[in-house]
């Protein structure tokens, strides 16, 4: 509940910050994102992970509630995190 309130209240700021970060990193190799608990998220490039897309606060909030990106997206009614990002493309500047 607190996660939704914090992220929801700052969604526009998080999206704009990430859009600017993505523009700065455009020519860099994204590598791989690391999920909660230090486990590597296989097949999720860093440019699509919660930390890269929404910032450190969003990644920390997911870690605090014990969820990963897919669990968050499914809880919000999407099929997967990739589906969530696809639906949000217009807001993420992509």
MDTraj code that builds the backbone (N, CA, C; nanometers):
import mdtraj as md
import numpy as np

residues = "UNK UNK UNK UNK UNK UNK UNK UNK UNK UNK UNK UNK UNK UNK UNK UNK UNK UNK UNK UNK UNK UNK UNK UNK UNK UNK UNK UNK UNK UNK UNK UNK UNK UNK UNK UNK UNK UNK UNK UNK UNK UNK UNK UNK UNK UNK UNK UNK UNK UNK UNK UNK UNK UNK UNK UNK UNK UNK UNK UNK UNK UNK UNK UNK UNK UNK UNK UNK UNK UNK UNK UNK UNK UNK UNK UNK UNK UNK UNK UNK UNK UNK UNK UNK UNK UNK UNK UNK UNK UNK UNK UNK UNK UNK".split()
xyz = np.array([
    [0.0835, -0.1184, 0.0000],
    [0.0000, 0.0000, 0.0000],
    [0.0880, 0.1248, 0.0000],
    [0.1880, 0.1299, 0.0877],
    [0.2757, 0.2466, 0.0939],
    [0.3552, 0.2615, -0.0346],
    [0.3969, 0.1494, -0.0914],
    [0.4711, 0.1529, -0.2183],
    [0.3880, 0.2220, -0.3255],
    [0.2619, 0.1835, -0.3389],
    [0.1744, 0.2429, -0.4408],
    [0.1562, 0.3921, -0.4171],
    [0.1426, 0.4318, -0.2918],
    [0.1244, 0.5727, -0.2596],
    [0.2486, 0.6536, -0.2948],
    [0.3665, 0.6031, -0.2607],
    [0.4906, 0.6756, -0.2864],
    [0.5203, 0.6819, -0.4355],
    [0.5187, 0.5678, -0.5017],
    [0.5499, 0.5647, -0.6441],
    [0.4421, 0.6371, -0.7236],
    [0.3158, 0.6171, -0.6894],
    [0.2070, 0.6826, -0.7609],
    [0.2137, 0.8338, -0.7507],
    [0.2474, 0.8831, -0.6331],
    [0.2545, 1.0271, -0.6121],
    [0.3703, 1.0895, -0.6889],
    [0.4722, 1.0119, -0.7182],
    [0.5912, 1.0647, -0.7854],
    [0.6123, 1.0040, -0.9229],
    [0.5093, 0.9426, -0.9791],
    [0.5228, 0.8715, -1.1070],
    [0.5780, 0.9617, -1.2165],
    [0.5214, 1.0813, -1.2330],
    [0.5670, 1.1705, -1.3398],
    [0.7132, 1.2099, -1.3209],
    [0.7525, 1.2363, -1.1968],
    [0.8913, 1.2720, -1.1690],
    [0.9845, 1.1546, -1.1981],
    [0.9438, 1.0346, -1.1574],
    [1.0251, 0.9158, -1.1811],
    [1.0407, 0.8889, -1.3304],
    [0.9334, 0.9040, -1.4050],
    [0.9387, 0.8803, -1.5491],
    [1.0294, 0.9826, -1.6167],
    [1.0161, 1.1085, -1.5813],
    [1.0996, 1.2128, -1.6423],
    [1.2469, 1.1927, -1.6071],
    [1.2748, 1.1589, -1.4826],
    [1.4126, 1.1333, -1.4416],
    [1.4721, 1.0176, -1.5202],
    [1.3933, 0.9123, -1.5368],
    [1.4422, 0.7965, -1.6109],
    [1.4598, 0.8284, -1.7583],
    [1.3718, 0.9067, -1.8145],
    [1.3849, 0.9446, -1.9540],
    [1.5161, 1.0197, -1.9757],
    [1.5482, 1.1088, -1.8847],
    [1.6727, 1.1845, -1.8944],
    [1.7936, 1.0928, -1.8755],
    [1.7854, 1.0008, -1.7807],
    [1.8948, 0.9060, -1.7575],
    [1.9159, 0.8179, -1.8797],
    [1.8066, 0.7705, -1.9388],
    [1.8163, 0.6854, -2.0573],
    [1.8801, 0.7615, -2.1734],
    [1.8465, 0.8873, -2.1858],
    [1.9057, 0.9678, -2.2934],
    [2.0567, 0.9817, -2.2739],
    [2.1006, 0.9958, -2.1491],
    [2.2442, 1.0074, -2.1215],
    [2.3170, 0.8758, -2.1450],
    [2.2494, 0.7636, -2.1203],
    [2.3124, 0.6326, -2.1320],
    [2.2934, 0.5690, -2.2697],
    [2.2356, 0.6413, -2.3621],
    [2.1957, 0.5846, -2.4910],
    [2.3070, 0.5063, -2.5599],
    [2.4283, 0.5526, -2.5524],
    [2.5387, 0.4878, -2.6226],
    [2.6172, 0.3906, -2.5362],
    [2.5731, 0.3665, -2.4136],
    [2.6444, 0.2745, -2.3257],
    [2.5829, 0.1359, -2.3329],
    [2.6626, 0.0325, -2.3056],
    [2.6143, -0.1051, -2.3001],
    [2.5324, -0.1225, -2.1729],
    [2.4033, -0.1639, -2.1831],
    [2.3197, -0.1734, -2.0652],
    [2.3528, -0.2877, -1.9708],
    [2.4166, -0.3950, -2.0159],
    [2.4488, -0.5075, -1.9273],
    [2.3239, -0.5775, -1.8783],
    [2.3279, -0.6295, -1.7579],
    [2.2150, -0.7005, -1.6984],
    [2.1787, -0.6359, -1.5661],
    [2.0501, -0.6324, -1.5377],
    [2.0001, -0.5808, -1.4104],
    [2.0083, -0.6910, -1.3058],
    [2.0273, -0.6520, -1.1820],
    [2.0298, -0.7484, -1.0726],
    [1.9022, -0.7307, -0.9925],
    [1.8304, -0.8394, -0.9702],
    [1.7037, -0.8346, -0.8986],
    [1.7239, -0.8342, -0.7485],
    [1.6137, -0.8327, -0.6733],
    [1.6195, -0.8345, -0.5283],
    [1.6912, -0.9577, -0.4765],
    [1.7581, -0.9438, -0.3660],
    [1.8302, -1.0568, -0.3069],
    [1.9597, -1.0871, -0.3787],
    [2.0034, -0.9977, -0.4691],
    [2.1297, -1.0167, -0.5393],
    [2.1247, -1.1200, -0.6493],
    [2.0068, -1.1673, -0.6851],
    [1.9961, -1.2679, -0.7907],
    [1.9892, -1.1987, -0.9257],
    [2.0624, -1.2521, -1.0222],
    [2.0610, -1.1943, -1.1563],
    [1.9273, -1.2226, -1.2224],
    [1.8707, -1.1212, -1.2823],
    [1.7447, -1.1337, -1.3551],
    [1.7781, -1.1731, -1.4983],
    [1.7669, -1.2988, -1.5306],
    [1.8031, -1.3496, -1.6619],
    [1.7096, -1.2917, -1.7669],
    [1.7691, -1.2368, -1.8733],
    [1.6918, -1.1869, -1.9862],
    [1.6316, -1.0493, -1.9676],
    [1.6565, -0.9824, -1.8553],
    [1.6043, -0.8476, -1.8359],
    [1.7216, -0.7501, -1.8438],
    [1.7378, -0.6824, -1.9572],
    [1.8484, -0.5880, -1.9703],
    [1.8360, -0.4739, -1.8700],
    [1.9469, -0.4160, -1.8309],
    [1.9474, -0.3087, -1.7317],
    [1.8582, -0.1929, -1.7741],
    [1.8505, -0.1648, -1.9020],
    [1.7697, -0.0518, -1.9471],
    [1.6200, -0.0732, -1.9237],
    [1.5786, -0.1948, -1.8925],
    [1.4378, -0.2220, -1.8674],
    [1.4079, -0.2554, -1.7220],
    [1.5082, -0.2696, -1.6390],
    [1.4852, -0.3003, -1.4983],
    [1.4238, -0.1821, -1.4258],
    [1.3606, -0.2080, -1.3124],
    [1.2940, -0.1022, -1.2365],
    [1.3907, 0.0098, -1.2000],
    [1.5141, -0.0243, -1.1645],
    [1.6123, 0.0773, -1.1272],
    [1.6412, 0.1677, -1.2464],
    [1.6589, 0.1102, -1.3634],
    [1.6916, 0.1888, -1.4822],
    [1.5722, 0.2698, -1.5311],
    [1.4537, 0.2114, -1.5255],
    [1.3358, 0.2791, -1.5796],
    [1.2780, 0.3809, -1.4822],
    [1.2696, 0.3450, -1.3541],
    [1.2024, 0.4306, -1.2569],
    [1.2936, 0.4882, -1.1491],
    [1.4200, 0.4495, -1.1474],
    [1.5140, 0.5063, -1.0515],
    [1.5374, 0.4189, -0.9293],
    [1.6334, 0.4625, -0.8488],
    [1.6729, 0.3873, -0.7300],
    [1.5588, 0.3705, -0.6304],
    [1.4760, 0.4724, -0.6165],
    [1.3657, 0.4660, -0.5203],
    [1.2681, 0.3543, -0.5514],
    [1.2362, 0.3390, -0.6788],
    [1.1426, 0.2338, -0.7187],
    [1.2027, 0.0960, -0.6955],
    [1.3297, 0.0801, -0.7296],
    [1.3963, -0.0487, -0.7097],
    [1.4032, -0.0830, -0.5610],
    [1.4348, 0.0155, -0.4790],
    [1.4413, -0.0068, -0.3346],
    [1.3024, -0.0388, -0.2778],
    [1.1991, 0.0272, -0.3297],
    [1.0632, -0.0004, -0.2824],
    [1.0231, -0.1445, -0.3154],
    [1.0565, -0.1901, -0.4358],
    [1.0271, -0.3293, -0.4721],
    [1.1009, -0.4254, -0.3803],
    [1.2276, -0.3961, -0.3568],
    [1.3080, -0.4823, -0.2700],
    [1.2490, -0.4854, -0.1281],
    [1.2057, -0.3698, -0.0807],
    [1.1513, -0.3602, 0.0555],
    [1.0249, -0.4436, 0.0729],
    [0.9413, -0.4487, -0.0312],
    [0.8180, -0.5275, -0.0198],
    [0.8371, -0.6709, -0.0668],
    [0.9591, -0.7058, -0.1086],
    [0.9893, -0.8432, -0.1461],
    [0.9340, -0.8863, -0.2797],
    [0.9266, -0.7929, -0.3747],
    [0.8746, -0.8249, -0.5081],
    [0.9787, -0.7933, -0.6142],
    [0.9621, -0.8570, -0.7305],
    [1.0437, -0.8199, -0.8455],
    [0.9528, -0.7480, -0.9453],
    [1.0088, -0.7119, -1.0608],
    [0.9340, -0.6346, -1.1585],
    [0.8100, -0.7100, -1.2088],
    [0.8252, -0.8392, -1.2391],
    [0.7111, -0.9168, -1.2887],
    [0.5997, -0.9250, -1.1847],
    [0.6353, -0.9475, -1.0600],
    [0.5346, -0.9560, -0.9545],
    [0.4603, -0.8239, -0.9406],
    [0.5337, -0.7124, -0.9485],
    [0.4711, -0.5804, -0.9395],
    [0.3722, -0.5616, -1.0541],
    [0.4151, -0.5925, -1.1774],
    [0.3297, -0.5731, -1.2942],
    [0.2052, -0.6609, -1.2872],
    [0.2231, -0.7855, -1.2474],
    [0.1083, -0.8765, -1.2374],
    [0.0107, -0.8293, -1.1304],
    [0.0622, -0.7769, -1.0216],
    [-0.0247, -0.7258, -0.9151],
    [-0.1054, -0.6054, -0.9637],
    [-0.0503, -0.5315, -1.0598],
    [-0.1201, -0.4160, -1.1155],
    [-0.2113, -0.4547, -1.2320],
    [-0.2159, -0.5844, -1.2669],
    [-0.3084, -0.6308, -1.3680],
    [-0.2483, -0.6545, -1.5060],
    [-0.1167, -0.6429, -1.5187],
    [-0.0505, -0.6677, -1.6470],
    [-0.0054, -0.8134, -1.6540],
    [0.0189, -0.8627, -1.7768],
    [0.0638, -1.0015, -1.7924],
    [0.2059, -1.0205, -1.7426],
    [0.2914, -0.9205, -1.7645],
    [0.4321, -0.9290, -1.7249],
    [0.4894, -0.7879, -1.7177],
    [0.6119, -0.7774, -1.6701],
    [0.6790, -0.6478, -1.6646],
    [0.6998, -0.5924, -1.8053],
    [0.7326, -0.6802, -1.9004],
    [0.7516, -0.6363, -2.0386],
    [0.6206, -0.5816, -2.0954],
    [0.5086, -0.6461, -2.0636],
    [0.3771, -0.5983, -2.1063],
    [0.3496, -0.4608, -2.0453],
    [0.3817, -0.4441, -1.9182],
    [0.3650, -0.3158, -1.8493],
    [0.4456, -0.2068, -1.9188],
    [0.5732, -0.2361, -1.9503],
    [0.6573, -0.1366, -2.0175],
    [0.6030, -0.1038, -2.1558],
    [0.5550, -0.2037, -2.2266],
    [0.4981, -0.1813, -2.3601],
    [0.3781, -0.0876, -2.3520],
    [0.2909, -0.1082, -2.2533],
    [0.1732, -0.0250, -2.2381],
    [0.2096, 0.1173, -2.1934],
    [0.3238, 0.1318, -2.1273],
    [0.3652, 0.2629, -2.0750],
    [0.4629, 0.3351, -2.1673],
    [0.4891, 0.2816, -2.2845],
    [0.5898, 0.3398, -2.3742],
    [0.5693, 0.4898, -2.3963],
    [0.4472, 0.5318, -2.4190],
    [0.4225, 0.6724, -2.4487],
    [0.4622, 0.7624, -2.3324],
    [0.4504, 0.7110, -2.2090],
    [0.4864, 0.7900, -2.0913],
    [0.6366, 0.7867, -2.0643],
    [0.7040, 0.6807, -2.1116],
    [0.8462, 0.6647, -2.0867],
    [0.9303, 0.7252, -2.1979],
    [0.8669, 0.7815, -2.2963],
    [0.9401, 0.8460, -2.4037],
    [0.9996, 0.7501, -2.5040],
    [0.9403, 0.6322, -2.5225],
    [0.9987, 0.5343, -2.6139],
    [0.9102, 0.4886, -2.7165],
])
top = md.Topology()
chain = top.add_chain()
for i, resn in enumerate(residues, 1):
    res = top.add_residue(resn, chain, resSeq=i)
    for name in ("N", "CA", "C"):
        top.add_atom(name, md.element.get_by_symbol(name[0]), res)
traj = md.Trajectory(xyz[None], top)
